Amino acid sequence: MGNIGLILSEEAYYGFMLSGLNHCFLAVDLASTRRAIASFKDDKNIALVIIEKRLKELLPPSEQAELEALEYPFFFEFDKGGAQTYNDEINAMIKRLGISVNGT
């Protein structure tokens, strides 16, 4: 079983670090976002990387597509500013990873 990694802006980073998650990477620009992605892609203990939407959007479309095509680690985008529920994205992630939820 793999660990979860997070690529976060400064606003979210410290809260996650205080909660005890130690696979957090602070990204503030395109260069630091790329370093974080490379670090997690090289770490075989990381199975899922959660990346802030704003940071992912710093990447050129070709790099965004490359992340979306990766199977391991799996990159999941979230919008920390939105109160939206990502049901479709979460369902797609669960299906893609082959996770059974409540026996279904």
Secondary structure as GFF3:
##gff-version 3
##sequence-region A 1 104
A	DSSP	beta_strand	3	8	.	.	.	ID=ss1
A	DSSP	alpha_helix	10	18	.	.	.	ID=ss2
A	DSSP	beta_strand	24	26	.	.	.	ID=ss3
A	DSSP	alpha_helix	30	42	.	.	.	ID=ss4
A	DSSP	beta_strand	46	52	.	.	.	ID=ss5
A	DSSP	alpha_helix	53	56	.	.	.	ID=ss6
A	DSSP	alpha_helix	61	69	.	.	.	ID=ss7
A	DSSP	beta_strand	74	78	.	.	.	ID=ss8
A	DSSP	alpha_helix	87	97	.	.	.	ID=ss9
###
